[in-house]
Amino acid sequence: MMGRIIVEVMPKPEILDPQGKAVMGVLPRVGVTAFTSVRQGKCFYLDVEGTVTEEHLAQARHAAEELLANPNIESVVRVEAAEENK
Amino acid sequence: MMGRIIVEVMPKPEILDPQGKAVMGVLPRVGVTAFTSVRQGKCFYLDVEGTVTEEHLAQARHAAEELLANPNIESVVRVEAAEENK
């Protein structure tokens, strides 16, 4: 049995997001015009043996703040146990 | 009022994930040892005017399949309206 924690890291709103802008620019080529803005960040799957515990979540938050996000330009927006290992 | 759709794109399980491996390798330096594996993918925020509709979700799925994920190495694992604009 394997547990999974999902961590999402996104660029801070005030930070220029060239990748998001690039995506926004090409969406019309695939017929997509509904969106007013696009931001691109990072998503991590951290897997553990057995079910996810509070200790696992605390380590994931610590890893996210210390390593997975650059605090100058990014925010950790989500650290959650996945429902089941999708 | 602004609605938001979150799209997550992850490397396919069978695909080598060097970035995930690199993160896995440095986690012990910040005292994190709980995780058996790490995978790194992409996360997108697609914003719309007003609330998210089925049409918006359909366009987001289309954009994800056509543009945001490389079908050879990545899977679209999530296309969901955010609860409220976090």
Backbone of each chain as nested JSON, in Angstrom:
{
  "chains": [
    {"id": "A", "residues": [
      {"number": 1, "name": "MET", "atoms": {"N": [0.87, -1.194, 0.0], "CA": [0.0, 0.0, 0.0], "C": [0.9, 1.236, 0.0]}},
      {"number": 2, "name": "MET", "atoms": {"N": [0.605, 2.179, -0.877], "CA": [1.464, 3.364, -1.011], "C": [0.612, 4.622, -0.862]}},
      {"number": 3, "name": "GLY", "atoms": {"N": [1.068, 5.526, -0.025], "CA": [0.358, 6.804, 0.132], "C": [1.038, 7.859, -0.726]}},
      {"number": 4, "name": "ARG", "atoms": {"N": [0.313, 8.9, -1.06], "CA": [0.876, 9.952, -1.923], "C": [0.484, 11.328, -1.406]}},
      {"number": 5, "name": "ILE", "atoms": {"N": [1.454, 12.248, -1.424], "CA": [1.199, 13.653, -1.089], "C": [1.43, 14.476, -2.354]}},
      {"number": 6, "name": "ILE", "atoms": {"N": [0.495, 15.37, -2.631], "CA": [0.622, 16.257, -3.793], "C": [1.039, 17.647, -3.304]}},
      {"number": 7, "name": "VAL", "atoms": {"N": [2.101, 18.173, -3.902], "CA": [2.573, 19.523, -3.579], "C": [2.471, 20.364, -4.849]}},
      {"number": 8, "name": "GLU", "atoms": {"N": [1.854, 21.518, -4.715], "CA": [1.766, 22.435, -5.856], "C": [2.532, 23.722, -5.525]}},
      {"number": 9, "name": "VAL", "atoms": {"N": [3.368, 24.147, -6.442], "CA": [4.162, 25.378, -6.273], "C": [3.864, 26.272, -7.469]}},
      {"number": 10, "name": "MET", "atoms": {"N": [3.414, 27.49, -7.209], "CA": [3.067, 28.393, -8.309], "C": [3.864, 29.698, -8.215]}},
      {"number": 11, "name": "PRO", "atoms": {"N": [4.09, 30.359, -9.352], "CA": [4.759, 31.667, -9.298], "C": [3.902, 32.646, -8.494]}},
      {"number": 12, "name": "LYS", "atoms": {"N": [4.548, 33.518, -7.726], "CA": [3.791, 34.523, -6.973], "C": [3.047, 35.418, -7.961]}},
      {"number": 13, "name": "PRO", "atoms": {"N": [1.831, 35.849, -7.584], "CA": [1.009, 36.628, -8.535], "C": [1.734, 37.838, -9.122]}},
      {"number": 14, "name": "GLU", "atoms": {"N": [2.555, 38.483, -8.276], "CA": [3.179, 39.73, -8.768], "C": [4.403, 39.453, -9.657]}},
      {"number": 15, "name": "ILE", "atoms": {"N": [4.779, 38.169, -9.764], "CA": [5.989, 37.827, -10.52], "C": [5.62, 37.576, -11.993]}},
      {"number": 16, "name": "LEU", "atoms": {"N": [6.423, 38.105, -12.906], "CA": [6.222, 37.849, -14.341], "C": [6.31, 36.332, -14.576]}},
      {"number": 17, "name": "ASP", "atoms": {"N": [5.389, 35.784, -15.373], "CA": [5.375, 34.328, -15.615], "C": [5.464, 34.091, -17.121]}},
      {"number": 18, "name": "PRO", "atoms": {"N": [6.704, 34.141, -17.672], "CA": [6.851, 34.033, -19.125], "C": [6.258, 32.75, -19.695]}},
      {"number": 19, "name": "GLN", "atoms": {"N": [6.396, 31.618, -18.923], "CA": [5.848, 30.361, -19.453], "C": [4.328, 30.438, -19.561]}},
      {"number": 20, "name": "GLY", "atoms": {"N": [3.715, 31.004, -18.526], "CA": [2.258, 31.14, -18.563], "C": [1.826, 32.032, -19.727]}},
      {"number": 21, "name": "LYS", "atoms": {"N": [2.59, 33.11, -19.929], "CA": [2.28, 34.031, -21.045], "C": [2.423, 33.3, -22.381]}},
      {"number": 22, "name": "ALA", "atoms": {"N": [3.483, 32.474, -22.493], "CA": [3.71, 31.744, -23.75], "C": [2.537, 30.812, -24.028]}},
      {"number": 23, "name": "VAL", "atoms": {"N": [2.071, 30.117, -22.994], "CA": [0.928, 29.199, -23.178], "C": [-0.299, 30.003, -23.607]}},
      {"number": 24, "name": "MET", "atoms": {"N": [-0.511, 31.127, -22.911], "CA": [-1.668, 31.981, -23.202], "C": [-1.664, 32.374, -24.693]}},
      {"number": 25, "name": "GLY", "atoms": {"N": [-0.444, 32.628, -25.211], "CA": [-0.316, 33.108, -26.587], "C": [-0.654, 32.055, -27.635]}},
      {"number": 26, "name": "VAL", "atoms": {"N": [-0.455, 30.761, -27.289], "CA": [-0.698, 29.736, -28.316], "C": [-2.041, 29.031, -28.156]}},
      {"number": 27, "name": "LEU", "atoms": {"N": [-2.752, 29.279, -27.061], "CA": [-4.061, 28.625, -26.873], "C": [-4.993, 28.808, -28.08]}},
      {"number": 28, "name": "PRO", "atoms": {"N": [-5.077, 30.026, -28.657], "CA": [-5.991, 30.188, -29.802], "C": [-5.667, 29.225, -30.956]}},
      {"number": 29, "name": "ARG", "atoms": {"N": [-4.417, 28.804, -31.086], "CA": [-4.07, 27.889, -32.195], "C": [-4.78, 26.552, -32.046]}},
      {"number": 30, "name": "VAL", "atoms": {"N": [-5.142, 26.191, -30.815], "CA": [-5.893, 24.927, -30.664], "C": [-7.367, 25.235, -30.371]}},
      {"number": 31, "name": "GLY", "atoms": {"N": [-7.774, 26.469, -30.74], "CA": [-9.19, 26.832, -30.652], "C": [-9.673, 27.161, -29.261]}},
      {"number": 32, "name": "VAL", "atoms": {"N": [-8.74, 27.447, -28.374], "CA": [-9.134, 27.728, -26.983], "C": [-9.018, 29.233, -26.733]}},
      {"number": 33, "name": "THR", "atoms": {"N": [-10.163, 29.852, -26.428], "CA": [-10.153, 31.318, -26.269], "C": [-10.817, 31.742, -24.955]}},
      {"number": 34, "name": "ALA", "atoms": {"N": [-11.19, 30.78, -24.105], "CA": [-12.023, 31.084, -22.934], "C": [-11.245, 31.712, -21.779]}},
      {"number": 35, "name": "PHE", "atoms": {"N": [-9.929, 31.633, -21.812], "CA": [-9.183, 31.964, -20.598], "C": [-8.606, 33.378, -20.627]}},
      {"number": 36, "name": "THR", "atoms": {"N": [-8.697, 34.064, -19.495], "CA": [-8.205, 35.444, -19.414], "C": [-6.727, 35.463, -19.009]}},
      {"number": 37, "name": "SER", "atoms": {"N": [-6.277, 34.405, -18.327], "CA": [-4.829, 34.335, -18.02], "C": [-4.449, 32.898, -17.716]}},
      {"number": 38, "name": "VAL", "atoms": {"N": [-3.154, 32.613, -17.876], "CA": [-2.606, 31.275, -17.614], "C": [-1.349, 31.448, -16.779]}},
      {"number": 39, "name": "ARG", "atoms": {"N": [-1.233, 30.646, -15.718], "CA": [0.019, 30.636, -14.948], "C": [0.508, 29.2, -14.905]}},
      {"number": 40, "name": "GLN", "atoms": {"N": [1.838, 29.04, -15.022], "CA": [2.396, 27.681, -15.014], "C": [3.326, 27.524, -13.817]}},
      {"number": 41, "name": "GLY", "atoms": {"N": [3.088, 26.433, -13.05], "CA": [3.95, 26.15, -11.892], "C": [4.374, 24.697, -11.899]}},
      {"number": 42, "name": "LYS", "atoms": {"N": [4.745, 24.222, -10.709], "CA": [5.257, 22.853, -10.607], "C": [4.338, 22.023, -9.702]}},
      {"number": 43, "name": "CYS", "atoms": {"N": [4.301, 20.731, -10.003], "CA": [3.478, 19.818, -9.204], "C": [4.378, 18.628, -8.842]}},
      {"number": 44, "name": "PHE", "atoms": {"N": [4.335, 18.208, -7.571], "CA": [5.178, 17.093, -7.137], "C": [4.311, 16.002, -6.523]}},
      {"number": 45, "name": "TYR", "atoms": {"N": [4.66, 14.74, -6.816], "CA": [4.057, 13.593, -6.122], "C": [5.133, 13.042, -5.192]}},
      {"number": 46, "name": "LEU", "atoms": {"N": [4.867, 13.073, -3.891], "CA": [5.801, 12.506, -2.898], "C": [5.138, 11.234, -2.362]}},
      {"number": 47, "name": "ASP", "atoms": {"N": [5.727, 10.077, -2.662], "CA": [5.118, 8.801, -2.255], "C": [5.732, 8.29, -0.951]}},
      {"number": 48, "name": "VAL", "atoms": {"N": [4.868, 7.62, -0.148], "CA": [5.327, 7.035, 1.124], "C": [4.842, 5.596, 1.212]}},
      {"number": 49, "name": "GLU", "atoms": {"N": [5.547, 4.817, 2.052], "CA": [5.095, 3.46, 2.376], "C": [3.855, 3.583, 3.261]}},
      {"number": 50, "name": "GLY", "atoms": {"N": [2.803, 2.839, 2.98], "CA": [1.623, 2.872, 3.847], "C": [0.839, 4.166, 3.672]}},
      {"number": 51, "name": "THR", "atoms": {"N": [-0.022, 4.457, 4.642], "CA": [-0.882, 5.647, 4.479], "C": [-0.144, 6.916, 4.927]}},
      {"number": 52, "name": "VAL", "atoms": {"N": [-0.624, 8.048, 4.416], "CA": [-0.003, 9.346, 4.724], "C": [-0.345, 9.744, 6.163]}},
      {"number": 53, "name": "THR", "atoms": {"N": [0.672, 10.122, 6.927], "CA": [0.451, 10.537, 8.331], "C": [0.709, 12.046, 8.463]}},
      {"number": 54, "name": "GLU", "atoms": {"N": [0.39, 12.603, 9.637], "CA": [0.661, 14.026, 9.888], "C": [2.167, 14.306, 9.77]}},
      {"number": 55, "name": "GLU", "atoms": {"N": [2.972, 13.333, 10.237], "CA": [4.436, 13.477, 10.152], "C": [4.87, 13.574, 8.688]}},
      {"number": 56, "name": "HIS", "atoms": {"N": [4.273, 12.769, 7.837], "CA": [4.593, 12.826, 6.391], "C": [4.24, 14.213, 5.849]}},
      {"number": 57, "name": "LEU", "atoms": {"N": [3.058, 14.697, 6.233], "CA": [2.61, 16.008, 5.726], "C": [3.546, 17.112, 6.223]}},
      {"number": 58, "name": "ALA", "atoms": {"N": [3.991, 16.985, 7.48], "CA": [4.918, 17.993, 8.028], "C": [6.232, 17.961, 7.251]}},
      {"number": 59, "name": "GLN", "atoms": {"N": [6.723, 16.748, 6.93], "CA": [7.982, 16.664, 6.16], "C": [7.775, 17.217, 4.741]}},
      {"number": 60, "name": "ALA", "atoms": {"N": [6.586, 16.97, 4.177], "CA": [6.317, 17.477, 2.82], "C": [6.28, 19.011, 2.828]}},
      {"number": 61, "name": "ARG", "atoms": {"N": [5.638, 19.583, 3.856], "CA": [5.592, 21.061, 3.952], "C": [7.005, 21.627, 4.09]}},
      {"number": 62, "name": "HIS", "atoms": {"N": [7.822, 20.95, 4.934], "CA": [9.203, 21.401, 5.151], "C": [9.986, 21.33, 3.833]}},
      {"number": 63, "name": "ALA", "atoms": {"N": [9.857, 20.183, 3.126], "CA": [10.566, 20.027, 1.844], "C": [10.098, 21.091, 0.853]}},
      {"number": 64, "name": "ALA", "atoms": {"N": [8.792, 21.36, 0.858], "CA": [8.244, 22.333, -0.105], "C": [8.827, 23.722, 0.152]}},
      {"number": 65, "name": "GLU", "atoms": {"N": [8.827, 24.133, 1.431], "CA": [9.313, 25.479, 1.769], "C": [10.832, 25.591, 1.538]}},
      {"number": 66, "name": "GLU", "atoms": {"N": [11.574, 24.511, 1.907], "CA": [13.036, 24.586, 1.871], "C": [13.628, 24.303, 0.491]}},
      {"number": 67, "name": "LEU", "atoms": {"N": [12.9, 23.5, -0.308], "CA": [13.568, 22.949, -1.493], "C": [12.75, 23.095, -2.784]}},
      {"number": 68, "name": "LEU", "atoms": {"N": [11.456, 22.774, -2.661], "CA": [10.661, 22.665, -3.902], "C": [10.236, 24.041, -4.421]}},
      {"number": 69, "name": "ALA", "atoms": {"N": [10.155, 25.027, -3.556], "CA": [9.752, 26.37, -4.002], "C": [10.904, 27.344, -3.772]}},
      {"number": 70, "name": "ASN", "atoms": {"N": [11.069, 28.257, -4.728], "CA": [12.036, 29.351, -4.54], "C": [11.246, 30.488, -3.883]}},
      {"number": 71, "name": "PRO", "atoms": {"N": [11.5, 30.748, -2.587], "CA": [10.647, 31.685, -1.836], "C": [10.627, 33.102, -2.422]}},
      {"number": 72, "name": "ASN", "atoms": {"N": [11.617, 33.432, -3.238], "CA": [11.625, 34.786, -3.813], "C": [10.559, 34.951, -4.882]}},
      {"number": 73, "name": "ILE", "atoms": {"N": [10.279, 33.866, -5.622], "CA": [9.382, 34.023, -6.781], "C": [8.21, 33.051, -6.773]}},
      {"number": 74, "name": "GLU", "atoms": {"N": [8.227, 32.101, -5.816], "CA": [7.175, 31.078, -5.848], "C": [6.5, 30.946, -4.485]}},
      {"number": 75, "name": "SER", "atoms": {"N": [5.241, 30.44, -4.523], "CA": [4.523, 30.138, -3.279], "C": [4.114, 28.669, -3.301]}},
      {"number": 76, "name": "VAL", "atoms": {"N": [4.153, 28.056, -2.115], "CA": [3.633, 26.685, -1.977], "C": [2.128, 26.828, -1.789]}},
      {"number": 77, "name": "VAL", "atoms": {"N": [1.345, 26.361, -2.738], "CA": [-0.099, 26.621, -2.665], "C": [-0.894, 25.403, -2.235]}},
      {"number": 78, "name": "ARG", "atoms": {"N": [-0.266, 24.246, -2.183], "CA": [-1.032, 23.046, -1.811], "C": [-0.069, 21.954, -1.319]}},
      {"number": 79, "name": "VAL", "atoms": {"N": [-0.385, 21.376, -0.181], "CA": [0.335, 20.189, 0.322], "C": [-0.761, 19.286, 0.893]}},
      {"number": 80, "name": "GLU", "atoms": {"N": [-1.198, 18.297, 0.111], "CA": [-2.345, 17.473, 0.513], "C": [-2.1, 16.005, 0.197]}},
      {"number": 81, "name": "ALA", "atoms": {"N": [-2.678, 15.139, 1.038], "CA": [-2.643, 13.705, 0.722], "C": [-3.599, 13.479, -0.445]}},
      {"number": 82, "name": "ALA", "atoms": {"N": [-3.154, 12.705, -1.443], "CA": [-4.043, 12.353, -2.55], "C": [-5.123, 11.436, -1.996]}},
      {"number": 83, "name": "GLU", "atoms": {"N": [-6.363, 11.474, -2.622], "CA": [-7.437, 10.635, -2.077], "C": [-6.935, 9.201, -1.918]}},
      {"number": 84, "name": "GLU", "atoms": {"N": [-6.675, 8.532, -3.072], "CA": [-5.949, 7.266, -2.985], "C": [-4.923, 7.302, -4.096]}},
      {"number": 85, "name": "ASN", "atoms": {"N": [-4.006, 6.343, -4.197], "CA": [-2.903, 6.574, -5.146], "C": [-3.435, 6.523, -6.578]}},
      {"number": 86, "name": "LYS", "atoms": {"N": [-3.744, 7.761, -7.044], "CA": [-4.265, 7.926, -8.418], "C": [-3.214, 7.474, -9.43]}}
    ]},
    {"id": "B", "residues": [
      {"number": 1, "name": "MET", "atoms": {"N": [-15.628, 38.933, -10.616], "CA": [-15.528, 37.56, -10.078], "C": [-14.735, 36.74, -11.111]}},
      {"number": 2, "name": "MET", "atoms": {"N": [-13.769, 35.988, -10.631], "CA": [-12.91, 35.233, -11.537], "C": [-12.947, 33.754, -11.158]}},
      {"number": 3, "name": "GLY", "atoms": {"N": [-13.149, 32.911, -12.149], "CA": [-13.111, 31.465, -11.884], "C": [-11.741, 30.923, -12.27]}},
      {"number": 4, "name": "ARG", "atoms": {"N": [-11.399, 29.778, -11.705], "CA": [-10.068, 29.205, -12.001], "C": [-10.183, 27.706, -12.212]}},
      {"number": 5, "name": "ILE", "atoms": {"N": [-9.462, 27.208, -13.221], "CA": [-9.358, 25.765, -13.455], "C": [-7.902, 25.368, -13.214]}},
      {"number": 6, "name": "ILE", "atoms": {"N": [-7.726, 24.273, -12.472], "CA": [-6.377, 23.763, -12.208], "C": [-6.145, 22.529, -13.089]}},
      {"number": 7, "name": "VAL", "atoms": {"N": [-5.034, 22.545, -13.819], "CA": [-4.649, 21.401, -14.659], "C": [-3.323, 20.877, -14.141]}},
      {"number": 8, "name": "GLU", "atoms": {"N": [-3.272, 19.565, -13.915], "CA": [-2.009, 18.93, -13.502], "C": [-1.553, 17.955, -14.588]}},
      {"number": 9, "name": "VAL", "atoms": {"N": [-0.299, 18.061, -14.938], "CA": [0.302, 17.182, -15.957], "C": [1.518, 16.521, -15.321]}},
      {"number": 10, "name": "MET", "atoms": {"N": [1.548, 15.184, -15.332], "CA": [2.665, 14.472, -14.688], "C": [3.344, 13.543, -15.683]}},
      {"number": 11, "name": "PRO", "atoms": {"N": [4.635, 13.263, -15.467], "CA": [5.307, 12.3, -16.339], "C": [4.616, 10.932, -16.224]}},
      {"number": 12, "name": "LYS", "atoms": {"N": [4.527, 10.204, -17.317], "CA": [3.931, 8.865, -17.248], "C": [4.782, 7.988, -16.335]}},
      {"number": 13, "name": "PRO", "atoms": {"N": [4.132, 7.085, -15.584], "CA": [4.876, 6.292, -14.591], "C": [6.081, 5.557, -15.18]}},
      {"number": 14, "name": "GLU", "atoms": {"N": [5.928, 5.063, -16.413], "CA": [7.022, 4.249, -16.971], "C": [8.167, 5.116, -17.506]}},
      {"number": 15, "name": "ILE", "atoms": {"N": [7.96, 6.445, -17.508], "CA": [8.967, 7.33, -18.101], "C": [9.982, 7.748, -17.024]}},
      {"number": 16, "name": "LEU", "atoms": {"N": [11.263, 7.741, -17.363], "CA": [12.314, 8.207, -16.448], "C": [12.032, 9.675, -16.098]}},
      {"number": 17, "name": "ASP", "atoms": {"N": [12.147, 10.025, -14.822], "CA": [11.837, 11.392, -14.388], "C": [13.074, 11.958, -13.686]}},
      {"number": 18, "name": "PRO", "atoms": {"N": [14.057, 12.458, -14.473], "CA": [15.313, 12.915, -13.874], "C": [15.122, 14.012, -12.827]}},
      {"number": 19, "name": "GLN", "atoms": {"N": [14.127, 14.912, -13.075], "CA": [13.927, 15.99, -12.087], "C": [13.437, 15.419, -10.756]}},
      {"number": 20, "name": "GLY", "atoms": {"N": [12.497, 14.473, -10.866], "CA": [12.008, 13.851, -9.635], "C": [13.134, 13.149, -8.896]}},
      {"number": 21, "name": "LYS", "atoms": {"N": [13.988, 12.454, -9.678], "CA": [15.137, 11.743, -9.066], "C": [16.077, 12.758, -8.391]}},
      {"number": 22, "name": "ALA", "atoms": {"N": [16.286, 13.898, -9.055], "CA": [17.199, 14.911, -8.496], "C": [16.649, 15.423, -7.163]}},
      {"number": 23, "name": "VAL", "atoms": {"N": [15.342, 15.684, -7.12], "CA": [14.723, 16.158, -5.859], "C": [14.87, 15.086, -4.789]}},
      {"number": 24, "name": "MET", "atoms": {"N": [14.6, 13.839, -5.183], "CA": [14.696, 12.717, -4.231], "C": [16.092, 12.685, -3.606]}},
      {"number": 25, "name": "GLY", "atoms": {"N": [17.093, 12.973, -4.445], "CA": [18.477, 12.886, -3.995], "C": [18.872, 13.953, -2.989]}},
      {"number": 26, "name": "VAL", "atoms": {"N": [18.205, 15.124, -3.045], "CA": [18.628, 16.19, -2.129], "C": [17.71, 16.337, -0.912]}},
      {"number": 27, "name": "LEU", "atoms": {"N": [16.583, 15.627, -0.885], "CA": [15.684, 15.727, 0.273], "C": [16.402, 15.485, 1.608]}},
      {"number": 28, "name": "PRO", "atoms": {"N": [17.303, 14.482, 1.7], "CA": [17.963, 14.252, 3.001], "C": [18.726, 15.483, 3.495]}},
      {"number": 29, "name": "ARG", "atoms": {"N": [19.188, 16.336, 2.574], "CA": [19.945, 17.527, 3.008], "C": [19.067, 18.473, 3.827]}},
      {"number": 30, "name": "VAL", "atoms": {"N": [17.742, 18.406, 3.619], "CA": [16.882, 19.267, 4.454], "C": [16.164, 18.411, 5.493]}},
      {"number": 31, "name": "GLY", "atoms": {"N": [16.76, 17.22, 5.76], "CA": [16.259, 16.378, 6.84], "C": [14.987, 15.618, 6.513]}},
      {"number": 32, "name": "VAL", "atoms": {"N": [14.7, 15.494, 5.225], "CA": [13.461, 14.806, 4.835], "C": [13.824, 13.428, 4.292]}},
      {"number": 33, "name": "THR", "atoms": {"N": [13.322, 12.397, 4.986], "CA": [13.695, 11.025, 4.589], "C": [12.471, 10.132, 4.432]}},
      {"number": 34, "name": "ALA", "atoms": {"N": [11.267, 10.714, 4.555], "CA": [10.054, 9.884, 4.633], "C": [9.608, 9.33, 3.285]}},
      {"number": 35, "name": "PHE", "atoms": {"N": [10.123, 9.871, 2.179], "CA": [9.501, 9.567, 0.897], "C": [10.247, 8.495, 0.109]}},
      {"number": 36, "name": "THR", "atoms": {"N": [9.477, 7.578, -0.492], "CA": [10.084, 6.481, -1.249], "C": [10.333, 6.892, -2.697]}},
      {"number": 37, "name": "SER", "atoms": {"N": [9.56, 7.856, -3.186], "CA": [9.847, 8.358, -4.552], "C": [9.254, 9.756, -4.726]}},
      {"number": 38, "name": "VAL", "atoms": {"N": [9.785, 10.496, -5.684], "CA": [9.322, 11.854, -5.994], "C": [9.167, 11.962, -7.498]}},
      {"number": 39, "name": "ARG", "atoms": {"N": [8.042, 12.513, -7.919], "CA": [7.876, 12.785, -9.36], "C": [7.546, 14.267, -9.498]}},
      {"number": 40, "name": "GLN", "atoms": {"N": [8.104, 14.898, -10.54], "CA": [7.847, 16.335, -10.738], "C": [7.142, 16.552, -12.066]}},
      {"number": 41, "name": "GLY", "atoms": {"N": [6.002, 17.286, -12.006], "CA": [5.27, 17.595, -13.239], "C": [4.933, 19.066, -13.283]}},
      {"number": 42, "name": "LYS", "atoms": {"N": [3.899, 19.384, -14.06], "CA": [3.539, 20.788, -14.265], "C": [2.115, 21.029, -13.748]}},
      {"number": 43, "name": "CYS", "atoms": {"N": [1.919, 22.263, -13.298], "CA": [0.598, 22.639, -12.801], "C": [0.226, 23.96, -13.471]}},
      {"number": 44, "name": "PHE", "atoms": {"N": [-1.009, 24.062, -13.959], "CA": [-1.437, 25.281, -14.648], "C": [-2.685, 25.852, -13.97]}},
      {"number": 45, "name": "TYR", "atoms": {"N": [-2.732, 27.187, -13.868], "CA": [-3.963, 27.876, -13.452], "C": [-4.521, 28.556, -14.695]}},
      {"number": 46, "name": "LEU", "atoms": {"N": [-5.72, 28.158, -15.095], "CA": [-6.394, 28.797, -16.241], "C": [-7.552, 29.618, -15.673]}},
      {"number": 47, "name": "ASP", "atoms": {"N": [-7.47, 30.944, -15.8], "CA": [-8.507, 31.809, -15.2], "C": [-9.55, 32.213, -16.235]}},
      {"number": 48, "name": "VAL", "atoms": {"N": [-10.811, 32.344, -15.759], "CA": [-11.909, 32.776, -16.64], "C": [-12.674, 33.905, -15.977]}},
      {"number": 49, "name": "GLU", "atoms": {"N": [-13.377, 34.694, -16.801], "CA": [-14.309, 35.706, -16.292], "C": [-15.511, 34.969, -15.705]}},
      {"number": 50, "name": "GLY", "atoms": {"N": [-15.953, 35.329, -14.528], "CA": [-17.154, 34.714, -13.95], "C": [-16.851, 33.308, -13.461]}},
      {"number": 51, "name": "THR", "atoms": {"N": [-17.913, 32.52, -13.26], "CA": [-17.703, 31.179, -12.692], "C": [-17.347, 30.187, -13.793]}},
      {"number": 52, "name": "VAL", "atoms": {"N": [-16.714, 29.095, -13.396], "CA": [-16.28, 28.052, -14.338], "C": [-17.502, 27.268, -14.823]}},
      {"number": 53, "name": "THR", "atoms": {"N": [-17.615, 27.111, -16.138], "CA": [-18.737, 26.355, -16.725], "C": [-18.219, 25.046, -17.326]}},
      {"number": 54, "name": "GLU", "atoms": {"N": [-19.161, 24.184, -17.736], "CA": [-18.764, 22.935, -18.391], "C": [-17.973, 23.214, -19.665]}},
      {"number": 55, "name": "GLU", "atoms": {"N": [-18.389, 24.274, -20.37], "CA": [-17.686, 24.671, -21.605], "C": [-16.234, 25.044, -21.281]}},
      {"number": 56, "name": "HIS", "atoms": {"N": [-16.042, 25.746, -20.193], "CA": [-14.667, 26.118, -19.787], "C": [-13.858, 24.843, -19.513]}},
      {"number": 57, "name": "LEU", "atoms": {"N": [-14.488, 23.906, -18.798], "CA": [-13.778, 22.66, -18.453], "C": [-13.442, 21.873, -19.718]}},
      {"number": 58, "name": "ALA", "atoms": {"N": [-14.379, 21.879, -20.678], "CA": [-14.126, 21.169, -21.946], "C": [-12.948, 21.814, -22.671]}},
      {"number": 59, "name": "GLN", "atoms": {"N": [-12.905, 23.167, -22.687], "CA": [-11.781, 23.839, -23.362], "C": [-10.466, 23.571, -22.619]}},
      {"number": 60, "name": "ALA", "atoms": {"N": [-10.554, 23.498, -21.298], "CA": [-9.333, 23.229, -20.515], "C": [-8.813, 21.821, -20.804]}},
      {"number": 61, "name": "ARG", "atoms": {"N": [-9.752, 20.84, -20.88], "CA": [-9.324, 19.46, -21.205], "C": [-8.686, 19.415, -22.585]}},
      {"number": 62, "name": "HIS", "atoms": {"N": [-9.321, 20.124, -23.547], "CA": [-8.788, 20.145, -24.918], "C": [-7.39, 20.771, -24.924]}},
      {"number": 63, "name": "ALA", "atoms": {"N": [-7.251, 21.911, -24.237], "CA": [-5.933, 22.581, -24.189], "C": [-4.904, 21.665, -23.528]}},
      {"number": 64, "name": "ALA", "atoms": {"N": [-5.321, 20.964, -22.482], "CA": [-4.385, 20.084, -21.763], "C": [-3.888, 18.961, -22.679]}},
      {"number": 65, "name": "GLU", "atoms": {"N": [-4.836, 18.315, -23.373], "CA": [-4.453, 17.186, -24.237], "C": [-3.614, 17.656, -25.431]}},
      {"number": 66, "name": "GLU", "atoms": {"N": [-4.023, 18.825, -26.02], "CA": [-3.378, 19.282, -27.267], "C": [-2.064, 20.025, -27.04]}},
      {"number": 67, "name": "LEU", "atoms": {"N": [-1.958, 20.679, -25.865], "CA": [-0.878, 21.672, -25.744], "C": [-0.064, 21.523, -24.46]}},
      {"number": 68, "name": "LEU", "atoms": {"N": [-0.776, 21.331, -23.344], "CA": [-0.084, 21.421, -22.052], "C": [0.672, 20.135, -21.715]}},
      {"number": 69, "name": "ALA", "atoms": {"N": [0.241, 19.017, -22.29], "CA": [0.939, 17.747, -22.012], "C": [1.542, 17.203, -23.305]}},
      {"number": 70, "name": "ASN", "atoms": {"N": [2.738, 16.644, -23.194], "CA": [3.333, 15.939, -24.333], "C": [2.865, 14.488, -24.235]}},
      {"number": 71, "name": "PRO", "atoms": {"N": [1.939, 14.067, -25.114], "CA": [1.306, 12.751, -24.951], "C": [2.288, 11.578, -24.945]}},
      {"number": 72, "name": "ASN", "atoms": {"N": [3.489, 11.785, -25.477], "CA": [4.446, 10.676, -25.493], "C": [4.991, 10.373, -24.1]}},
      {"number": 73, "name": "ILE", "atoms": {"N": [5.141, 11.42, -23.295], "CA": [5.818, 11.216, -22.0], "C": [4.994, 11.682, -20.797]}},
      {"number": 74, "name": "GLU", "atoms": {"N": [3.87, 12.368, -21.06], "CA": [3.119, 12.936, -19.936], "C": [1.652, 12.535, -19.988]}},
      {"number": 75, "name": "SER", "atoms": {"N": [1.005, 12.565, -18.797], "CA": [-0.437, 12.334, -18.726], "C": [-1.104, 13.531, -18.055]}},
      {"number": 76, "name": "VAL", "atoms": {"N": [-2.304, 13.85, -18.536], "CA": [-3.103, 14.889, -17.868], "C": [-3.812, 14.199, -16.715]}},
      {"number": 77, "name": "VAL", "atoms": {"N": [-3.466, 14.534, -15.481], "CA": [-4.011, 13.785, -14.337], "C": [-5.12, 14.534, -13.612]}},
      {"number": 78, "name": "ARG", "atoms": {"N": [-5.312, 15.809, -13.942], "CA": [-6.359, 16.559, -13.214], "C": [-6.777, 17.783, -14.022]}},
      {"number": 79, "name": "VAL", "atoms": {"N": [-8.063, 17.949, -14.19], "CA": [-8.62, 19.18, -14.786], "C": [-9.853, 19.501, -13.946]}},
      {"number": 80, "name": "GLU", "atoms": {"N": [-9.701, 20.435, -13.006], "CA": [-10.789, 20.699, -12.044], "C": [-10.944, 22.19, -11.782]}},
      {"number": 81, "name": "ALA", "atoms": {"N": [-12.193, 22.607, -11.496], "CA": [-12.401, 23.998, -11.067], "C": [-11.875, 24.117, -9.647]}},
      {"number": 82, "name": "ALA", "atoms": {"N": [-11.121, 25.198, -9.395], "CA": [-10.652, 25.445, -8.028], "C": [-11.866, 25.804, -7.188]}},
      {"number": 83, "name": "GLU", "atoms": {"N": [-11.828, 25.465, -5.837], "CA": [-13.009, 25.758, -5.001], "C": [-13.466, 27.19, -5.209]}},
      {"number": 84, "name": "GLU", "atoms": {"N": [-12.597, 28.15, -4.805], "CA": [-12.873, 29.548, -5.16], "C": [-11.518, 30.123, -5.488]}},
      {"number": 85, "name": "ASN", "atoms": {"N": [-11.41, 31.326, -5.989], "CA": [-10.103, 31.736, -6.517], "C": [-9.099, 31.884, -5.385]}},
      {"number": 86, "name": "LYS", "atoms": {"N": [-8.395, 30.721, -5.135], "CA": [-7.369, 30.689, -4.066], "C": [-6.249, 31.662, -4.367]}}
    ]}
  ]
}
